[in-house]
Amino acid sequence: MSRWEDSSRAKHEMFVHTDVPQAPWYVVESEDKRSARINMIVHLISTIPYYEVQRPPLELPPRRPCKGYERTPREMQTQVPDHASALRGR
């Protein structure tokens, strides 16, 4: 905390000299971290050019018969928590 002003001053000075049209800096207000992440994701996606791609129809060969494979029980695997389900209700 004793160097907060010095660090902030140096950051802003760096922005003055390096924020150019060819390589702009983007600042994300982040008091609300969830909103900051969403805003950054939307911003990043908006910088990627998007256009519809005409895809040829996909033809798949007939599915081979099952040879007795059984999936490992999920409780034997380390799972990533389902954080997205908590967002559905908001």
C-alpha positions in Angstrom: 0.0 0.0 0.0 2.9 2.4 0.6 3.8 2.2 -3.1 0.2 2.4 -4.5 0.5 6.0 -5.7 3.9 5.3 -7.3 2.6 2.2 -9.0 -0.5 3.9 -10.2 1.5 6.9 -11.5 3.9 4.6 -13.4 1.0 2.6 -14.9 -0.7 5.8 -16.1 2.6 7.2 -17.5 3.1 3.9 -19.3 -0.5 4.1 -20.8 0.3 7.7 -22.1 3.3 6.4 -24.0 2.1 3.0 -25.2 -1.7 3.4 -25.8 -1.7 3.8 -29.6 -4.4 3.2 -32.2 -2.5 0.1 -33.5 -2.2 -1.4 -30.1 -4.7 0.2 -27.6 -4.9 -0.6 -23.9 -8.4 -1.4 -22.6 -9.3 -0.7 -19.0 -12.0 -2.7 -17.3 -13.7 -1.2 -14.3 -13.7 -4.0 -11.8 -15.4 -2.9 -8.6 -18.0 -5.6 -9.4 -15.8 -8.6 -10.4 -18.6 -10.6 -12.1 -19.6 -7.7 -14.2 -16.0 -7.0 -15.1 -15.5 -10.5 -16.3 -18.7 -10.4 -18.4 -17.7 -7.0 -19.9 -14.3 -8.3 -20.8 -15.6 -11.4 -22.4 -18.1 -9.5 -24.5 -15.4 -7.0 -25.4 -12.9 -9.7 -26.5 -15.6 -11.5 -28.5 -16.6 -8.2 -30.2 -13.0 -7.8 -31.5 -13.1 -11.0 -33.4 -14.6 -10.7 -36.9 -17.5 -13.0 -37.4 -19.2 -14.1 -40.6 -21.4 -17.0 -41.5 -19.5 -19.9 -43.0 -21.3 -22.1 -45.6 -20.5 -25.6 -44.6 -21.0 -28.6 -46.9 -23.4 -31.2 -45.7 -21.7 -33.7 -43.4 -22.0 -37.3 -44.3 -21.2 -39.8 -41.6 -20.6 -43.5 -42.1 -22.9 -45.9 -40.3 -22.2 -46.2 -36.6 -20.2 -49.4 -35.7 -21.9 -51.8 -33.2 -21.0 -51.4 -29.6 -18.3 -53.8 -28.3 -19.3 -53.7 -24.6 -17.6 -50.5 -23.5 -18.9 -49.1 -20.2 -18.0 -45.7 -18.9 -16.1 -45.4 -15.7 -18.4 -44.3 -12.8 -18.4 -40.5 -12.4 -17.7 -40.8 -8.7 -14.3 -42.4 -9.5 -13.3 -39.3 -11.5 -12.4 -35.8 -10.4 -15.1 -33.5 -11.8 -15.0 -29.8 -12.5 -17.7 -28.1 -10.3 -20.9 -27.0 -12.2 -20.6 -23.3 -11.6 -22.8 -22.5 -14.6 -25.9 -24.1 -13.0 -25.7 -21.4 -10.2 -25.9 -18.7 -12.9 -29.0 -20.0 -14.5 -31.2 -18.7 -11.7 -29.9 -15.2 -11.8 
